[in-house]
């Protein structure tokens, strides 16, 4: 079906939509980097990020004083839905 669609996103048969073949997912960065290494090098950047896994492990191993990791851990409120009527 992909071969039939070619570059078309919508394939019609007798005026009706038979199937669609759309590019709607994220960019495949690994395939792009292999196909275009020079562009990938230009558009690649490092991002500073907090190593939360290491912080949690160190906090767990210390267990003395305030637990900075847990004190700043985000929370979310979840309210269960009512059971569906039978």
ZALUMLUM-125196 format. One record per atom (N, C-alpha, C, CB): x, y, z; residue number from 1. Coordinates in Angstrom, 1 decimal, decimal comma. Each point is the difference from the previous one (the first is absolute). Glycine has a CB too. Example, Ala and Ser with C-alpha at 12.3 -4.5 7.8 and 13.67 -1.06 7.14 Angstrom:
BEGIN
[[13,2 -5,7 7,8] 1] [[-0,9 1,2 0,0] 1] [[0,9 1,2 0,0] 1] [[-1,9 -1,2 1,2] 1] [[1,5 2,3 -1,9] 2] [[0,9 1,1 0,0] 2] [[-0,8 1,1 0,8] 2] [[1,2 -0,6 -2,2] 2] 
This chain:
BEGIN
[[0,8 -1,2 0,0] 1] [[-0,8 1,2 0,0] 1] [[0,9 1,3 0,0] 1] [[-1,8 -1,3 1,2] 1] [[2,9 1,2 -0,5] 2] [[0,9 1,1 0,0] 2] [[0,6 0,3 -1,4] 2] [[0,6 -0,5 2,4] 2] [[-0,4 -0,5 -3,1] 3] [[0,6 0,1 -1,4] 3] [[-1,1 0,6 -0,9] 3] [[1,5 -1,9 0,3] 3] [[-2,8 1,6 -0,1] 4] [[-1,1 0,5 -0,8] 4] [[-0,1 1,5 0,3] 4] [[-1,2 -2,2 0,0] 4] [[1,3 2,6 1,3] 5] [[-0,2 1,4 0,5] 5] [[1,1 0,8 -0,5] 5] [[-1,2 -0,8 2,0] 5] [[2,5 0,3 -2,0] 6] [[1,1 0,8 -0,4] 6] [[0,1 1,2 0,9] 6] [[-0,3 -0,7 -2,4] 6] [[0,3 1,9 1,8] 7] [[0,1 1,3 0,9] 7] [[-1,3 0,5 0,3] 7] [[2,1 0,5 -1,1] 7] [[-3,2 -1,1 0,6] 8] [[-1,3 0,5 0,3] 8] [[-0,4 -0,3 1,5] 8] [[-0,7 -0,4 -2,4] 8] [[0,0 1,3 3,0] 9] [[-0,5 -0,2 1,4] 9] [[-1,3 -0,6 0,0] 9] [[1,3 1,9 0,7] 9] [[-2,1 -1,7 -1,7] 10] [[-1,4 -0,5 -0,1] 10] [[-0,1 -0,8 -1,3] 10] [[-1,0 1,9 1,4] 10] [[0,5 -3,2 -1,3] 11] [[-0,2 -0,8 -1,2] 11] [[-1,5 -0,2 -0,1] 11] [[2,3 -1,2 0,2] 11] [[-2,8 1,5 -1,4] 12] [[-1,4 -0,1 -0,2] 12] [[-0,3 -1,1 -1,0] 12] [[-0,3 2,4 0,5] 12] [[-0,8 -3,1 -0,4] 13] [[-0,5 -0,9 -0,9] 13] [[-1,5 0,3 -0,3] 13] [[1,7 -1,8 0,8] 13] [[-2,0 2,0 -2,1] 14] [[-1,3 0,4 -0,4] 14] [[-0,6 1,2 0,8] 14] [[-0,4 -2,4 -0,7] 14] [[1,3 3,3 1,0] 15] [[-0,4 1,3 0,6] 15] [[0,0 -0,1 1,6] 15] [[-1,4 0,5 -2,0] 15] [[1,5 -1,7 2,5] 16] [[0,0 -0,2 1,5] 16] [[1,4 -0,2 0,5] 16] [[-2,4 -0,9 -0,1] 16] [[2,6 1,3 1,3] 17] [[1,3 -0,2 0,6] 17] [[0,2 -1,5 0,3] 17] [[0,0 2,3 1,0] 17] [[1,1 -2,9 -1,6] 18] [[0,3 -1,4 0,2] 18] [[0,8 -0,1 1,3] 18] [[-0,1 -0,5 -2,5] 18] [[1,2 1,3 2,5] 19] [[0,9 0,1 1,2] 19] [[0,8 1,2 0,0] 19] [[0,1 -2,5 0,1] 19] [[0,5 2,8 1,0] 20] [[0,9 1,2 0,1] 20] [[1,4 -0,5 0,4] 20] [[-2,0 1,6 0,6] 20] [[3,0 -0,8 -1,0] 21] [[1,4 -0,3 0,3] 21] [[0,6 1,3 0,3] 21] [[0,1 -2,1 -1,5] 21] [[-0,2 2,6 2,7] 22] [[0,4 1,3 0,4] 22] [[1,2 0,0 0,9] 22] [[-2,3 0,8 -0,2] 22] [[3,1 0,3 0,0] 23] [[1,2 0,2 0,9] 23] [[-0,6 0,8 1,2] 23] [[1,8 -0,1 -2,0] 23] [[-2,0 -0,6 3,1] 24] [[-0,6 0,7 1,1] 24] [[0,8 -0,3 1,3] 24] [[-2,2 0,0 -1,1] 24] [[3,3 -0,7 1,0] 25] [[0,7 -0,3 1,2] 25] [[1,2 0,9 0,1] 25] [[-0,7 -2,3 -0,2] 25] [[1,5 2,2 1,3] 26] [[1,2 0,8 0,2] 26] [[1,1 -0,3 -1,0] 26] [[-0,6 0,2 2,4] 26] [[1,5 0,7 -2,6] 27] [[1,1 -0,2 -0,9] 27] [[0,9 -1,2 0,6] 27] [[0,0 2,5 -0,7] 27] [[0,4 -3,4 -0,1] 28] [[0,9 -1,1 0,4] 28] [[1,4 0,6 0,0] 28] [[-1,5 -1,8 -1,0] 28] [[1,9 2,2 2,1] 29] [[1,3 0,7 0,1] 29] [[1,2 -0,9 -0,3] 29] [[-1,0 1,5 1,7] 29] [[0,9 -2,8 -1,4] 30] [[1,1 -0,9 -0,3] 30] [[0,1 -0,2 -1,5] 30] [[-0,3 -1,1 2,2] 30] [[-0,8 0,9 -2,9] 31] [[0,1 -0,2 -1,5] 31] [[0,4 1,3 -0,6] 31] [[-1,8 -1,7 0,1] 31] [[1,4 2,9 0,4] 32] [[0,4 1,3 -0,6] 32] [[1,5 0,2 0,2] 32] [[-2,3 0,9 0,5] 32] [[2,8 -1,3 0,6] 33] [[1,5 0,2 0,3] 33] [[0,8 -0,9 -0,9] 33] [[-0,5 0,6 2,3] 33] [[0,0 -1,8 -2,6] 34] [[0,7 -0,9 -0,9] 34] [[0,0 0,5 -1,4] 34] [[-0,5 -1,9 1,5] 34] [[-0,7 2,4 -1,9] 35] [[-0,2 0,5 -1,4] 35] [[0,7 1,3 -0,3] 35] [[-2,2 -1,3 0,0] 35] [[2,2 2,2 1,1] 36] [[0,5 1,4 -0,2] 36] [[0,9 0,3 1,2] 36] [[-2,1 0,7 -1,3] 36] [[3,3 -1,3 1,4] 37] [[0,8 0,3 1,2] 37] [[0,5 1,4 0,1] 37] [[0,7 -2,3 -0,2] 37] [[-0,5 3,0 -0,9] 38] [[0,4 1,4 0,0] 38] [[-1,1 0,9 0,6] 38] [[1,5 -0,4 -2,0] 38] [[-2,7 0,2 1,6] 39] [[-1,1 0,8 0,5] 39] [[-0,3 -0,4 1,5] 39] [[-1,0 0,2 -2,3] 39] [[1,1 -1,4 2,6] 40] [[-0,2 -0,4 1,4] 40] [[1,1 0,6 0,9] 40] [[-1,0 -2,2 -0,8] 40] [[2,2 2,3 0,4] 41] [[1,1 0,6 0,8] 41] [[-0,3 1,5 0,2] 41] [[1,6 -1,7 -0,9] 41] [[-2,1 2,3 -0,1] 42] [[-0,3 1,5 0,1] 42] [[-1,1 0,2 1,0] 42] [[0,8 0,4 -2,4] 42] [[-1,8 -1,3 2,4] 43] [[-1,2 0,3 0,8] 43] [[-0,1 -0,9 1,3] 43] [[-1,1 0,5 -2,2] 43] [[2,3 -1,0 2,6] 44] [[0,0 -0,7 1,2] 44] [[0,6 0,9 1,1] 44] [[0,2 -2,3 -1,2] 44] [[-0,8 2,3 2,3] 45] [[0,5 0,8 1,1] 45] [[-0,2 -0,8 1,4] 45] [[-0,5 2,2 -1,3] 45] [[1,4 -1,8 2,2] 46] [[-0,1 -0,7 1,3] 46] [[-0,9 0,9 0,9] 46] [[2,3 -1,0 -0,2] 46] [[-3,0 0,3 1,0] 47] [[-1,0 0,6 0,9] 47] [[0,5 -0,3 1,5] 47] [[-1,9 -0,1 -1,7] 47] [[2,1 1,1 2,5] 48] [[0,3 -0,2 1,3] 48] [[-1,3 -0,5 0,7] 48] [[1,8 1,8 0,0] 48] [[-1,6 -2,9 0,8] 49] [[-1,1 -0,6 0,7] 49] [[0,4 -0,5 1,3] 49] [[-1,1 -0,6 -2,2] 49] [[0,2 0,7 3,2] 50] [[0,3 -0,5 1,3] 50] [[-0,1 -1,6 0,0] 50] [[-0,9 2,1 1,1] 50] [[2,0 -2,7 -0,6] 51] [[0,0 -1,5 0,0] 51] [[-0,8 -0,5 1,2] 51] [[2,3 0,0 -1,1] 51] [[-3,6 -0,1 0,9] 52] [[-1,0 -0,3 1,1] 52] [[0,2 -1,4 0,5] 52] [[-1,6 1,5 -1,0] 52] [[2,1 -2,5 0,1] 53] [[0,2 -1,3 0,5] 53] [[1,2 -0,1 1,0] 53] [[-0,9 -0,9 -2,2] 53] [[1,9 1,6 1,9] 54] [[1,2 0,1 0,8] 54] [[-0,3 0,7 1,4] 54] [[1,5 0,0 -2,0] 54] [[-2,3 1,1 1,9] 55] [[-0,4 0,7 1,2] 55] [[-0,8 -0,9 0,9] 55] [[0,0 2,1 -1,3] 55] [[-1,0 -2,8 0,7] 56] [[-0,8 -0,9 0,8] 56] [[0,8 -1,1 0,7] 56] [[-1,9 0,5 -1,6] 56] [[2,8 -1,1 0,8] 57] [[0,9 -1,1 0,5] 57] [[0,9 0,5 1,2] 57] [[0,0 -1,1 -2,3] 57] [[0,5 2,3 2,1] 58] [[0,9 0,6 1,1] 58] [[-0,9 0,3 1,2] 58] [[1,6 1,0 -1,7] 58] [[-2,8 -0,5 1,5] 59] [[-0,8 0,3 1,2] 59] [[-0,4 -1,2 0,7] 59] [[-0,9 2,0 -1,2] 59] [[0,6 -3,1 0,4] 60] [[-0,4 -1,3 0,6] 60] [[1,2 -0,5 0,8] 60] [[-1,6 -0,5 -1,9] 60] [[2,8 0,6 1,4] 61] [[1,2 -0,6 0,7] 61] [[0,3 0,8 1,3] 61] [[0,9 -0,8 -2,2] 61] [[-1,2 2,1 2,2] 62] [[0,4 0,8 1,2] 62] [[-1,0 -0,2 1,1] 62] [[1,0 1,7 -1,5] 62] [[-2,2 -1,5 1,3] 63] [[-1,1 -0,1 0,9] 63] [[0,3 0,8 1,3] 63] [[-0,6 -2,2 -1,0] 63] [[1,2 3,3 0,9] 64] [[0,2 0,9 1,2] 64] [[-0,4 1,4 -0,4] 64] [[1,9 -1,5 0,9] 64] [[-2,4 2,2 0,0] 65] [[-0,4 1,4 -0,3] 65] [[-1,2 0,0 -0,9] 65] [[2,4 0,7 0,2] 65] [[-2,8 0,5 -0,7] 66] [[-1,2 0,1 -0,8] 66] [[0,2 -0,7 -1,4] 66] [[-0,5 2,2 1,1] 66] [[-0,5 -2,8 -1,6] 67] [[0,0 -0,7 -1,3] 67] [[-0,4 1,1 -1,0] 67] [[-0,6 -2,3 1,0] 67] [[1,6 2,9 -1,6] 68] [[-0,2 1,1 -1,0] 68] [[-0,8 -0,6 -1,2] 68] [[2,1 1,2 0,8] 68] [[-1,8 -2,4 -1,2] 69] [[-0,6 -0,6 -1,2] 69] [[-1,5 -0,1 0,2] 69] [[2,1 -1,3 -0,5] 69] [[-2,5 0,7 1,6] 70] [[-1,5 -0,2 0,3] 70] [[-0,7 1,3 0,3] 70] [[0,5 -2,3 0,9] 70] [[0,3 3,3 -0,3] 71] [[-0,7 1,3 0,3] 71] [[-0,4 0,7 -1,3] 71] [[1,4 0,1 2,1] 71] [[-0,7 -0,3 -3,2] 72] [[-0,3 0,7 -1,2] 72] [[-0,6 -0,9 -1,1] 72] [[1,9 1,5 0,6] 72] [[-2,3 -2,7 -0,2] 73] [[-0,6 -0,9 -1,0] 73] [[-1,4 0,5 -0,3] 73] [[1,4 -2,0 0,9] 73] [[-1,8 2,0 -2,1] 74] [[-1,3 0,5 -0,4] 74] [[-1,1 -1,0 0,4] 74] [[1,0 1,4 -1,9] 74] [[-2,2 -1,0 2,0] 75] [[-1,1 -0,9 0,3] 75] [[-1,1 0,4 -1,0] 75] [[0,6 -0,2 2,5] 75] [[-1,5 -0,8 -2,6] 76] [[-1,2 0,3 -0,8] 76] [[-1,2 -0,7 0,7] 76] [[1,3 0,1 -2,2] 76] [[-2,4 0,6 2,1] 77] [[-1,2 -0,5 0,6] 77] [[-0,8 -0,8 -1,0] 77] [[-0,1 2,0 1,5] 77] [[-0,2 -3,3 -1,1] 78] [[-0,8 -0,9 -0,8] 78] [[-1,3 -0,3 0,7] 78] [[2,1 -0,9 -1,1] 78] [[-3,2 1,2 0,5] 79] [[-1,3 -0,4 0,6] 79] [[-0,6 -1,1 -0,8] 79] [[-0,4 2,3 0,8] 79] [[0,2 -3,5 -0,2] 80] [[-0,5 -1,1 -0,8] 80] [[-1,4 0,3 -0,6] 80] [[1,3 -1,6 1,5] 80] [[-1,6 1,1 -2,6] 81] [[-1,3 0,2 -0,6] 81] [[-1,0 -0,9 0,7] 81] [[1,0 0,6 -2,3] 81] [[-2,2 -0,3 2,2] 82] [[-1,0 -0,8 0,6] 82] [[-0,2 -1,2 -0,9] 82] [[-1,2 1,9 1,1] 82] [[1,0 -3,1 -0,4] 83] [[-0,2 -1,2 -0,9] 83] [[-1,2 0,1 -0,9] 83] [[1,0 -1,3 1,8] 83] [[-0,9 0,8 -3,0] 84] [[-1,1 0,1 -1,0] 84] [[-1,2 -0,8 0,5] 84] [[1,7 0,2 -1,8] 84] [[-2,8 0,3 1,5] 85] [[-1,3 -0,6 0,4] 85] [[-0,1 -1,3 -0,8] 85] [[-1,1 2,2 0,5] 85] [[0,6 -3,3 0,2] 86] [[-0,1 -1,3 -0,6] 86] [[-1,2 -0,1 -0,8] 86] [[1,2 -0,9 1,8] 86] 
